[in-house]
Amino acid sequence: MTMKGKILIINPGSTSTKIGFYEDGVQKFETNLTHSAEEIAKYESVMHQGGMRRDAIVNFLTENGVGLDSIDLIMARGGLITPIQTGVYEVTQEMRDALMAGKDGVHACNLSALIADDMAGDINKMRAEKGMAGVCKAYIADAPTSDDMLPELKISGHPALPHRPAFHALNSRAMVRRYAGSIGKTNKDVTVIVAHMGGGSSVSLHRNGLVIDVNDALGGDGPMSPERAGSVPAFPLVEMCFSGEYTKAEVKKMLVGKGGAVAHLGTNDFREIINRADAGEKACVDFLQAFCISVAKYIGSMATVVGGRVDAIILTGGIAYGKAITAAITDMVQFIAPVLVYAGENELESLAENGYGILAGEFEVKRY
């Protein structure tokens, strides 16, 4: 892939906005612009923070000598929008309207495409005033709600409760491309299972460039994680919901936010849990074993979808830095396929890779 041009990456979180700047394929810097509680409190909702966050980005770039009119392309983290397949999309008014409406959920990531598109518009005005050639455009890649799932895999035991995807699409697909490239192939030539282990856990099955099966990592489905319960027994959950002891919001928080390690051990820091386990704390030893088994069981279930014909299994995400964890999972699933460990989140790098693919004309740009 030819890597020419300057790309700005935008990835908002709840209290910060992470940005990266790349020139000819080389990362010049990345930083996390934090937004104080007082600053955030001024806004009715996260969707009203776009102007504030955009100004913070522009100010940082200006202070660090980056001329806005030099930026060729802006890559934004994908927001919560459906229906949408995996891949790269130019930001359009239809996409903006869907993100603003929050029809599929409201999250800081919904701001990313809006900020990027606004900045691209400002850059093009600057370029036009200076008589500069070229147009800057904003794109997203591999939104977390991307849906390539086979229709039969969406069917659950009740039509009111279909399976749906919500996963670490950006990093997972980038890791498949990385593996495929290492053996001289493309992501369309391989079948790979990716287990992303971070604040949430997702296990995805990649075949012919599509993610044909994956759990709903935001909706109470899949392996447990530092902050999420994953799949839990249904009847006890129903009893809890109607016990009168908990509100709807409290039950949801038990599943996502205060589930997993937080519920069992009072922390979401796996490094702390590993240290406590190494010191002999039985509850931590037991939880880590249960975590590894839950991930391995989902990897095994994905393998059955393709009759065990899997080229590789990839373990990724921040927890993949834990060698004891990856070793335990590898021991359970290596009978299926070779296991590779690509630790880390890699979101900025993945967005940059997509951006250079667009500039090089090698990635198909889809329309929302």
C-alpha positions as CSV (number, residue, x, y, z in Angstrom):
1,M,0.0,0.0,0.0
2,T,1.3,3.4,-0.9
3,M,1.3,5.6,2.2
4,K,1.4,9.2,1.0
5,G,-0.4,12.1,2.6
6,K,-1.4,13.6,5.9
7,I,-4.1,12.1,8.0
8,L,-5.8,13.2,11.2
9,I,-7.4,10.6,13.4
10,I,-10.2,11.4,15.9
11,N,-11.4,9.0,18.6
12,P,-13.6,10.5,21.3
13,G,-14.2,8.9,24.7
14,S,-16.5,9.9,27.5
15,T,-14.1,12.4,29.2
16,S,-11.4,12.8,26.6
17,T,-10.7,13.0,22.8
18,K,-7.8,10.9,21.5
19,I,-6.2,12.2,18.3
20,G,-3.3,11.1,16.1
21,F,-1.5,12.7,13.2
22,Y,0.2,10.7,10.4
23,E,2.4,12.0,7.6
24,D,3.3,9.6,4.8
25,G,2.4,6.6,6.9
26,V,4.5,7.7,9.9
27,Q,2.8,8.7,13.2
28,K,4.0,12.2,14.1
29,F,2.1,12.3,17.4
30,E,-0.8,11.0,19.3
31,T,-2.4,12.6,22.4
32,N,-5.4,12.3,24.6
33,L,-7.1,15.7,25.1
34,T,-8.8,15.5,28.5
35,H,-12.1,17.4,29.2
36,S,-12.6,18.4,32.8
37,A,-15.8,17.5,34.7
38,E,-16.6,21.2,35.0
39,E,-16.3,21.6,31.2
40,I,-18.5,18.6,30.4
41,A,-21.1,19.6,33.0
42,K,-21.9,22.7,30.9
43,Y,-23.6,20.5,28.2
44,E,-27.0,18.9,28.3
45,S,-25.7,15.7,26.7
46,V,-22.6,14.3,25.1
47,M,-24.1,15.2,21.7
48,H,-23.8,18.9,22.5
49,Q,-20.1,18.7,23.1
50,G,-19.0,18.6,19.4
51,G,-18.0,22.3,19.2
52,M,-16.0,22.2,22.4
53,R,-14.1,19.1,21.4
54,R,-13.5,20.4,17.9
55,D,-12.0,23.6,19.3
56,A,-9.7,21.6,21.6
57,I,-8.4,19.6,18.6
58,V,-7.9,22.7,16.4
59,N,-6.1,24.5,19.3
60,F,-3.8,21.5,19.9
61,L,-2.9,21.2,16.2
62,T,-2.2,24.9,15.8
63,E,-0.1,25.0,19.0
64,N,2.0,22.0,17.6
65,G,2.6,23.5,14.2
66,V,0.1,21.5,12.1
67,G,-1.5,23.6,9.4
68,L,-5.1,22.6,9.1
69,D,-5.1,23.1,5.3
70,S,-2.3,20.5,5.0
71,I,-4.5,17.7,6.2
72,D,-5.6,15.5,3.3
73,L,-8.1,13.2,5.0
74,I,-9.7,12.8,8.4
75,M,-10.5,9.3,9.8
76,A,-13.1,9.2,12.6
77,R,-14.0,6.4,14.9
78,G,-17.3,4.8,13.8
79,G,-20.4,5.6,15.9
80,L,-23.5,3.6,17.0
81,I,-25.4,3.3,13.7
82,T,-27.3,0.5,11.9
83,P,-27.7,-1.0,9.4
84,I,-24.1,-0.8,8.3
85,Q,-21.6,-3.4,7.0
86,T,-17.9,-3.5,7.9
87,G,-15.7,-1.3,5.8
88,V,-15.0,2.4,5.2
89,Y,-17.7,5.0,4.7
90,E,-17.6,8.7,3.7
91,V,-19.4,10.9,6.2
92,T,-22.7,12.0,4.6
93,Q,-25.7,14.0,5.8
94,E,-27.6,10.8,6.2
95,M,-25.0,9.5,8.6
96,R,-24.9,12.8,10.5
97,D,-28.6,12.7,11.0
98,A,-28.5,9.1,12.3
99,L,-25.7,9.8,14.7
100,M,-27.4,13.0,16.0
101,A,-30.7,11.1,16.5
102,G,-29.0,8.4,18.5
103,K,-31.4,5.8,17.2
104,D,-28.9,3.0,18.0
105,G,-27.6,4.5,21.2
106,V,-25.8,7.7,22.4
107,H,-22.1,7.5,23.0
108,A,-19.1,9.9,22.7
109,C,-18.1,7.9,19.6
110,N,-21.1,9.3,17.8
111,L,-19.4,12.7,17.9
112,S,-16.4,11.5,15.9
113,A,-17.8,11.6,12.4
114,L,-19.6,14.9,13.1
115,I,-16.4,16.6,14.3
116,A,-14.3,15.2,11.4
117,D,-16.9,16.3,8.8
118,D,-17.1,19.8,10.3
119,M,-13.3,20.1,10.3
120,A,-13.0,18.8,6.7
121,G,-15.5,21.5,5.7
122,D,-13.4,24.2,7.4
123,I,-10.2,22.8,5.8
124,N,-11.8,22.9,2.3
125,K,-12.8,26.6,2.8
126,M,-9.2,27.4,3.8
127,R,-7.9,25.6,0.7
128,A,-10.3,27.3,-1.6
129,E,-9.4,30.7,-0.3
130,K,-5.7,30.0,-0.9
131,G,-6.3,28.4,-4.3
132,M,-5.0,25.0,-3.1
133,A,-5.7,21.8,-5.0
134,G,-7.3,18.8,-3.4
135,V,-10.4,18.2,-1.2
136,C,-10.2,16.9,2.4
137,K,-13.0,14.4,3.3
138,A,-14.1,12.7,6.5
139,Y,-14.5,8.9,6.8
140,I,-15.3,6.3,9.3
141,A,-14.1,2.7,9.4
142,D,-15.5,-0.5,10.9
143,A,-18.1,0.9,13.3
144,P,-18.7,-1.1,16.5
145,T,-22.3,-2.0,15.3
146,S,-21.1,-3.2,11.9
147,D,-23.2,-6.2,10.7
148,D,-22.0,-8.9,8.3
149,M,-23.6,-11.7,10.2
150,L,-25.2,-14.6,8.3
151,P,-29.0,-14.4,8.6
152,E,-29.2,-17.9,10.2
153,L,-26.8,-16.8,12.9
154,K,-29.0,-14.0,14.0
155,I,-31.8,-16.4,14.9
156,S,-32.1,-17.1,18.6
157,G,-34.5,-19.3,20.5
158,H,-37.1,-16.5,20.4
159,P,-37.9,-14.1,17.5
160,A,-38.2,-11.2,19.9
161,L,-34.6,-11.7,21.0
162,P,-32.4,-12.1,17.9
163,H,-28.6,-12.2,18.1
164,R,-27.0,-8.9,17.1
165,P,-23.4,-7.7,16.7
166,A,-21.7,-5.1,18.8
167,F,-17.9,-5.6,18.9
168,H,-14.4,-4.3,18.5
169,A,-14.7,-4.3,14.7
170,L,-12.0,-1.8,14.1
171,N,-9.1,-3.6,15.9
172,S,-10.4,-7.1,15.1
173,R,-10.5,-6.5,11.3
174,A,-7.1,-4.8,11.4
175,M,-5.5,-7.8,13.1
176,V,-6.9,-10.1,10.5
177,R,-5.4,-8.0,7.8
178,R,-2.1,-8.0,9.7
179,Y,-2.1,-11.8,9.9
180,A,-3.1,-12.2,6.3
181,G,-0.4,-9.8,5.1
182,S,2.2,-11.8,7.1
183,I,1.5,-14.9,5.0
184,G,1.2,-13.1,1.7
185,K,-2.6,-13.1,1.5
186,T,-5.5,-10.6,2.0
187,N,-8.3,-10.8,4.6
188,K,-10.5,-12.2,1.9
189,D,-8.3,-15.3,1.6
190,V,-8.4,-16.4,5.2
191,T,-10.8,-17.7,7.9
192,V,-9.8,-16.3,11.4
193,I,-11.3,-16.2,14.8
194,V,-10.4,-13.0,16.8
195,A,-10.8,-12.7,20.5
196,H,-10.6,-9.1,21.6
197,M,-10.1,-8.8,25.4
198,G,-10.4,-5.4,26.9
199,G,-13.0,-3.6,29.0
200,G,-15.4,-5.7,27.0
201,S,-14.8,-9.0,25.3
202,S,-15.8,-9.9,21.8
203,V,-15.1,-13.1,19.8
204,S,-15.6,-12.7,16.0
205,L,-15.4,-15.1,13.1
206,H,-13.9,-13.6,9.9
207,R,-14.3,-15.3,6.5
208,N,-13.8,-13.9,3.0
209,G,-13.3,-10.4,4.4
210,L,-16.6,-10.4,6.3
211,V,-17.4,-10.9,10.0
212,I,-20.0,-13.6,9.7
213,D,-20.5,-14.3,13.4
214,V,-19.8,-12.3,16.6
215,N,-21.3,-11.8,20.1
216,D,-23.0,-8.6,21.3
217,A,-20.3,-7.3,23.6
218,L,-22.5,-4.3,24.6
219,G,-25.7,-6.2,25.1
220,G,-25.1,-9.0,27.7
221,D,-23.8,-11.6,25.3
222,G,-20.4,-13.4,25.1
223,P,-17.5,-14.0,27.5
224,M,-17.1,-12.1,30.7
225,S,-14.7,-9.2,30.9
226,P,-13.3,-6.7,33.4
227,E,-16.5,-4.7,33.5
228,R,-19.1,-6.9,31.7
229,A,-20.9,-10.0,32.9
230,G,-21.3,-11.5,29.4
231,S,-23.9,-14.3,29.0
232,V,-25.6,-15.1,32.3
233,P,-28.5,-17.6,33.2
234,A,-31.8,-16.2,32.0
235,F,-34.2,-17.2,34.7
236,P,-32.2,-15.8,37.6
237,L,-31.9,-12.6,35.6
238,V,-35.6,-12.4,35.1
239,E,-36.2,-13.0,38.8
240,M,-33.8,-10.2,39.6
241,C,-35.5,-7.8,37.2
242,F,-38.9,-8.4,38.8
243,S,-37.8,-8.6,42.4
244,G,-38.4,-4.9,43.0
245,E,-34.9,-4.5,44.5
246,Y,-33.3,-3.0,41.4
247,T,-34.2,-0.4,38.8
248,K,-33.8,-1.1,35.1
249,A,-30.7,1.1,35.0
250,E,-29.2,-0.8,37.9
251,V,-29.7,-4.2,36.3
252,K,-28.2,-3.0,33.0
253,K,-25.2,-1.7,35.0
254,M,-24.7,-5.1,36.6
255,L,-24.4,-6.5,33.1
256,V,-22.3,-3.8,31.5
257,G,-20.2,-1.5,33.7
258,K,-20.3,-3.2,37.0
259,G,-20.2,-6.8,35.9
260,G,-17.3,-9.2,35.4
261,A,-14.2,-8.6,37.5
262,V,-15.8,-5.4,39.0
263,A,-18.6,-7.5,40.5
264,H,-16.5,-10.4,41.6
265,L,-13.3,-8.6,42.8
266,G,-14.1,-4.9,43.0
267,T,-11.6,-3.9,40.3
268,N,-11.4,-3.7,36.5
269,D,-7.6,-3.7,36.5
270,F,-6.5,-7.1,35.3
271,R,-2.9,-6.3,36.2
272,E,-4.0,-6.0,39.8
273,I,-6.0,-9.2,39.6
274,I,-3.0,-11.1,38.2
275,N,-0.8,-9.8,40.9
276,R,-3.3,-10.8,43.6
277,A,-3.6,-14.3,42.0
278,D,0.2,-14.6,42.0
279,A,0.1,-13.8,45.7
280,G,-2.2,-16.7,46.2
281,E,-5.6,-15.0,46.5
282,K,-8.0,-17.8,45.6
283,A,-10.9,-15.6,44.4
284,C,-8.5,-14.0,41.8
285,V,-7.1,-17.4,40.8
286,D,-10.6,-18.8,40.3
287,F,-11.8,-15.7,38.4
288,L,-8.9,-15.7,36.0
289,Q,-9.5,-19.4,35.2
290,A,-13.2,-18.7,34.6
291,F,-12.4,-15.8,32.4
292,C,-10.0,-17.8,30.2
293,I,-12.5,-20.6,29.9
294,S,-15.3,-18.3,28.9
295,V,-13.2,-16.8,26.1
296,A,-12.0,-20.3,25.0
297,K,-15.6,-21.6,24.9
298,Y,-16.7,-18.8,22.6
299,I,-13.7,-19.4,20.3
300,G,-14.6,-23.1,20.1
301,S,-18.2,-22.2,19.3
302,M,-17.2,-20.0,16.4
303,A,-15.0,-22.8,15.0
304,T,-18.1,-25.0,14.7
305,V,-19.8,-22.5,12.4
306,V,-17.1,-23.2,9.7
307,G,-16.7,-26.9,10.5
308,G,-13.4,-26.3,12.3
309,R,-11.8,-25.0,9.1
310,V,-9.9,-22.1,10.7
311,D,-6.6,-20.7,9.5
312,A,-5.6,-18.9,12.7
313,I,-6.9,-17.7,16.1
314,I,-5.8,-14.2,17.2
315,L,-5.8,-13.0,20.8
316,T,-5.8,-9.2,21.0
317,G,-6.8,-6.3,23.2
318,G,-5.2,-4.9,26.3
319,I,-5.6,-8.1,28.3
320,A,-3.6,-10.0,25.7
321,Y,-0.5,-8.4,27.3
322,G,-1.0,-10.9,30.1
323,K,1.2,-13.9,29.1
324,A,-0.4,-16.3,31.6
325,I,-3.9,-15.5,30.3
326,T,-2.9,-15.9,26.6
327,A,-1.0,-19.1,27.5
328,A,-4.1,-20.6,29.2
329,I,-6.4,-19.8,26.4
330,T,-3.9,-21.0,23.8
331,D,-3.7,-24.3,25.6
332,M,-7.4,-24.8,25.3
333,V,-7.9,-23.8,21.7
334,Q,-4.7,-24.6,19.8
335,F,-6.2,-27.9,18.7
336,I,-8.4,-25.8,16.4
337,A,-5.8,-23.7,14.7
338,P,-2.5,-21.9,15.4
339,V,-2.8,-19.1,18.0
340,L,-1.2,-15.7,17.5
341,V,-1.0,-12.9,20.1
342,Y,-1.3,-9.3,18.9
343,A,-1.7,-7.5,22.1
344,G,-3.2,-3.9,22.4
345,E,-6.1,-1.9,21.1
346,N,-4.4,-0.4,18.0
347,E,-7.4,1.8,17.2
348,L,-5.4,4.9,15.9
349,E,-3.1,2.7,13.9
350,S,-6.1,0.8,12.4
351,L,-7.9,4.0,11.5
352,A,-4.7,5.3,9.8
353,E,-4.3,2.1,7.9
354,N,-7.9,2.5,6.6
355,G,-7.1,6.2,5.7
356,Y,-4.1,5.3,3.6
357,G,-6.1,2.6,1.9
358,I,-8.6,5.2,0.9
359,L,-5.9,7.6,-0.4
360,A,-4.2,4.8,-2.3
361,G,-7.5,3.8,-3.9
362,E,-7.2,0.3,-2.5
363,F,-10.2,0.3,-0.2
364,E,-13.8,0.4,-1.4
365,V,-15.6,3.5,0.0
366,K,-19.2,2.6,0.9
367,R,-22.2,5.0,1.3
368,Y,-24.4,4.9,4.4
